[in-house]
Structures are given as structure tokens and as C-alpha cells.
């Protein structure tokens, strides 16, 4: 059972041992979820800097993070509709599809969302946003 929803910036902060990594580690200890779109963003960032996404997947599985502490959540048609409906409310802040998928998951599951994106605190949504730093 998840206690938090992570966006890509949160998981990347943890993986890179950046400021806020300890906050994400504590969330993982309690159980966290990440949407498949945000998971793709994380894997894409790994590939962007020359890393192998398959290696990260394997490492996190071997550490019992994915499948244990971190649930990767697929999206369904209802989720797509919720994500699309967030576009008008987030357009002025230029939030991405990944950002909106994270928000939609947190709102759907009524869980706090961990992010490093400080601009999210300006959102007027029924979502609990917690900044890492």
C-alpha cells in the first residue's frame, strides 16, 4: 500500500543523492507509487546522460525497491480523462503530461505528492503537494 506519490523529479533526486533524497527515501520506506509516465521520464533521463535504463530497472529490482517499496502504476482510460482535465488548470504553469499524470494519481488516491518542482505550490487543486527541498 502506497503512502505517497512521487513525481519524476523526486525519484531522480533520490537516485542522484540530491537535496531531498532522504525525504524520498523515507517515503519509499513507507511505500510510494509513481505513474508509468513519470517512470518513463526517469528512465529517459538515465538514457539521456548515456546510462542504460535496463540497468536501472535491474538495480532497483535487486534492491527490492520496485515491486516492494515503489509501485509503478499503469494508466487507464479514466486516468487519461483526469489527466486531460488538469490541462486548463495547469496550463499557465506549463506543466507537462508527466506532471499532470503525477497530480492525477495523487488526487485519485488522495495521497501526498512529493516533488522538487516548487512551482507546484501555486496550483489551486485538491492535491497535497510536499516539496523535497
N, C-alpha and C positions, 0 to 999 in steps of 0.2 A: 504494500500500500504506500502510495506516494504522499509526502507531506509538503512538497514544493514542486514548482515547475521552473525549469531552467531555460534561459534563452541561450543562444549560441555564445554570446559574449561571456556568460557566466561559466559555461563549461570550458571555454578556451582559457579563461583566467585560471581555472583550476589546473588544466593540463600544462599551462606555461608557468605555473607557480607565480602568477602576478598578484598584485594587491587584490585582496578579496578572495584569494584561493581558499583560505581557511574557512570562510563563510560557506563556500560551496562544498567543501569537504564535510562540514557539519551537516549540511542539507543532505548530502549523499548518505551519510551515516543514518539519517532518519528516513531516507527513501525519497528519491526525486524522479521526476519524469521530464522528458524532452520530446517535443514533437518531431516527427520524421523530417520535417522541413528544416528544423534547427539542427538536427543530427547531420543532414546533408551539408548544411553550412559549415559545420565543424570539420567534416571530412574534406570539404572543398578547400578550406583554409590550410589544412595539412598538405593537400596536393599542390596548392598554390606556392608553398615555400619549398617544394621539392620532396616532401615526405610521401610515404605510401599509406593511403587510407586503410588498406588491408592490415598493415602492421598495427595501426592504432586500434582497429577493431579487435585484433587478436590480443593485444596488450590489455585492453580493458576487460575482455572476456577472461583472460588469465588471472587478472587481479580481482575477479568477481564483481566488477563494477557494473558492466552491462549484464542484464539478466538477473541482477541481485539488487544493487543499490540504485541503479539507473534504469528506468523503464523507457524504452523508445516507443512512442505512441504513434500508430498509424492514423491517417486521416480518412474520414468517410465523407460522403456527400453532405450530410448535415454540418460537418465541420467546415467544409468548403463554403457553405452558405454563411455560416457565422463569421468566417474569416473575411469573406467579401463584404459583409455588412459593416465590418470595422473600418473599411476603407474611408468612408466620408469623415468619420470621427478622428482619423489618424492622418489624413492627407496633408494637413498643414504642417505636421511634424515630419513628413516624408518617411513614414515607417514602411519597412519592406514587407514583402509577403511572409518572410520568416518571422519578423517581429509580430505581425498580426496573427500568425499561427500560434505563436507562444502565448500571446494575450488571450486568444480564443480558448486555448486549452486551460489556462489558469482560471478563466471565467467559468468555463463549463464545469470544471472540477472544484471550483471555489477554493483554490489553493493560492498561497502567496507565490508571486513570481519573482525570481532572482535574476537581476540584470546588472550589467555595468553601464547601460545606456541611461545617463542621467536625464535625458530629455523626456523619458517616460513618466517622470513625476508630474509633468504638465498635462498628462492625459486626464480627461474627465470621463472615466469609465468605471464601471462596477468591478474593479480589479484591485487587488492588494499588490502594490509594487514595492519590492525591497531592493535597495541599491547595495551592491557589493562594497563600494568604496565611495 
